[in-house]
């Protein structure tokens, strides 16, 4: 059975357009609430959000849905996605909800669901919720309707948790860093945690107004951070996305360090310390072949999963790894978190930097990536990848890359895009095959 509402990372779309309408959000609350009503205890759901304007509307709709089927709601306000996962577990909630469209612009929004263990729901759970969405809800009797309340210490709880992941014997004293919070969910917590650990903190992207989330700031648009790091003479720059579950680093020269390099760094560090589990790390099909070769040189493995941090985590749990993530900066350190956590990952990178003592540009880039190119083709429905013309172009490209590179073509799980990625020894060839495939897909679409 296919999924109608859920994509790679929850439900996401343009606000006030299906599936991101208040009506559907209320039904999601009723359906998810019905699924997780188990036993005779008073059930509880934790709801967090990022800073986009529509978060208030979607939050109210979800509250109506959950309380109507008998669930109590705890609102924690704007906090990172990993904070919702952590609070769901620590508060013994039956369900956690993050209202966010991650790195997307303010016009979009999304709903991410976490089970009582703090992990994102499985495909099977999401399919079951979708089935309940199509059925009439079983509403609670008047005396059993849920209550909603807001707690004020959620940010403090998360700051304390994040700081606890940094090695006790280290401090960030003397380290100047710039933090870009994308005008998103971490605008308050990330600068506070880093300052409390001793860093000299410069900030950008910390003035959310409902419309400016991810607007020329954050991990997907790091130009402002690169400029500020160089201008201020900072040792390092940290860029988070709108819900702070991904991380990109900028070194002191203004050069971007992506998720592949950061995963290599943490894997190498934990391996040397005897902390690494699974004999390597889990990444996705999008991670650079250079990462795989680098790990092989250390005697470590790269296990590849489907795109999406929850698929990475599923592979980590199934095969006993404790480091995993995506090139885009979703980094999962399962010793600490049940989902990607940009701030916690940044603290592990900073710990390596402090102990090493050399500049970030000498510490953080561990391998030379193979030439890689990713382009997106927008489409308005249909199955362009199933047409004979597109299949023929793809087959030709694979033959030309055979033995020297890779080709990955997939539908985005969060946007109406076909993503075309190629990598190989010859950048000219990579560019040609990507352009040819994109042109064929655009014609078919």
Rosetta blueprint (number, residue, H / E / L):
1 X L
2 X L
3 X L
4 X L
5 X L
6 X L
7 X E
8 X L
9 X L
10 X E
11 X E
12 X E
13 X E
14 X E
15 X L
16 X L
17 X L
18 X L
19 X L
20 X L
21 X L
22 X H
23 X H
24 X H
25 X H
26 X H
27 X H
28 X H
29 X H
30 X H
31 X H
32 X H
33 X H
34 X H
35 X H
36 X L
37 X L
38 X L
39 X L
40 X L
41 X L
42 X L
43 X L
44 X E
45 X E
46 X E
47 X E
48 X E
49 X E
50 X L
51 X L
52 X L
53 X L
54 X H
55 X H
56 X H
57 X H
58 X H
59 X H
60 X H
61 X H
62 X H
63 X H
64 X H
65 X H
66 X H
67 X H
68 X H
69 X L
70 X L
71 X L
72 X E
73 X E
74 X E
75 X E
76 X E
77 X E
78 X E
79 X L
80 X L
81 X H
82 X H
83 X H
84 X H
85 X H
86 X H
87 X H
88 X H
89 X H
90 X H
91 X L
92 X L
93 X L
94 X L
95 X E
96 X E
97 X E
98 X E
99 X E
100 X L
101 X L
102 X L
103 X L
104 X L
105 X L
106 X L
107 X L
108 X E
109 X E
110 X E
111 X E
112 X E
113 X E
114 X E
115 X E
116 X L
117 X L
118 X L
119 X L
120 X E
121 X L
122 X L
123 X H
124 X H
125 X H
126 X H
127 X H
128 X H
129 X H
130 X H
131 X H
132 X H
133 X H
134 X L
135 X L
136 X L
137 X L
138 X L
139 X L
140 X L
141 X L
142 X H
143 X H
144 X H
145 X L
146 X L
147 X L
148 X E
149 X E
150 X E
151 X L
152 X L
153 X L
154 X H
155 X H
156 X H
157 X H
158 X H
159 X H
160 X H
161 X H
162 X H
163 X H
164 X H
165 X L
166 X L
167 X L
168 X L
169 X L
170 X L
171 X L
172 X L
173 X L
174 X L
175 X L
176 X E
177 X E
178 X E
179 X E
180 X E
181 X L
182 X L
183 X L
184 X L
185 X L
186 X L
187 X L
188 X L
189 X H
190 X H
191 X H
192 X H
193 X H
194 X H
195 X H
196 X H
197 X L
198 X L
199 X L
200 X E
201 X E
202 X E
203 X E
204 X E
205 X L
206 X L
207 X L
208 X L
209 X L
210 X L
211 X L
212 X L
213 X L
214 X L
215 X L
216 X L
217 X L
218 X L
219 X L
220 X L
221 X L
222 X L
223 X H
224 X H
225 X H
226 X H
227 X H
228 X H
229 X H
230 X H
231 X H
232 X H
233 X L
234 X L
235 X L
236 X E
237 X E
238 X E
239 X E
240 X E
241 X L
242 X L
243 X L
244 X L
245 X L
246 X L
247 X E
248 X E
249 X E
250 X E
251 X E
252 X L
253 X L
254 X L
255 X L
256 X E
257 X E
258 X L
259 X H
260 X H
261 X H
262 X H
263 X H
264 X H
265 X H
266 X H
267 X H
268 X H
269 X H
270 X H
271 X H
272 X H
273 X L
274 X L
275 X L
276 X L
277 X L
278 X L
279 X L
280 X E
281 X E
282 X E
283 X E
284 X E
285 X L
286 X L
287 X L
288 X L
289 X H
290 X H
291 X H
292 X H
293 X H
294 X H
295 X H
296 X H
297 X H
298 X L
299 X L
300 X L
301 X E
302 X E
303 X E
304 X E
305 X E
306 X L
307 X L
308 X L
309 X H
310 X H
311 X H
312 X H
313 X H
314 X H
315 X H
316 X H
317 X H
318 X H
319 X H
320 X L
321 X L
322 X L
323 X E
324 X E
325 X E
326 X L
327 X L
328 X L
329 X L
330 X L
331 X E
332 X E
333 X E
334 X L
335 X L
336 X L
337 X L
338 X L
339 X L
340 X L
341 X L
342 X H
343 X H
344 X H
345 X H
346 X H
347 X H
348 X H
349 X H
350 X H
351 X H
352 X H
353 X H
354 X H
355 X H
356 X H
357 X L
358 X L
359 X L
360 X H
361 X H
362 X H
363 X H
364 X L
365 X L
366 X L
367 X L
368 X L
369 X L
370 X L
371 X E
372 X E
373 X E
374 X E
375 X E
376 X E
377 X E
378 X E
379 X L
380 X L
381 X L
382 X L
383 X L
384 X H
385 X H
386 X H
387 X L
388 X H
389 X H
390 X H
391 X H
392 X H
393 X H
394 X H
395 X H
396 X H
397 X H
398 X H
399 X H
400 X H
401 X H
402 X L
403 X L
404 X L
405 X E
406 X E
407 X E
408 X E
409 X E
410 X E
411 X E
412 X L
413 X L
414 X L
415 X L
416 X L
417 X E
418 X E
419 X E
420 X E
421 X E
422 X E
423 X E
424 X E
425 X L
426 X L
427 X H
428 X H
429 X H
430 X H
431 X H
432 X H
433 X H
434 X H
435 X H
436 X H
437 X H
438 X H
439 X H
440 X H
441 X H
442 X H
443 X H
444 X H
445 X L
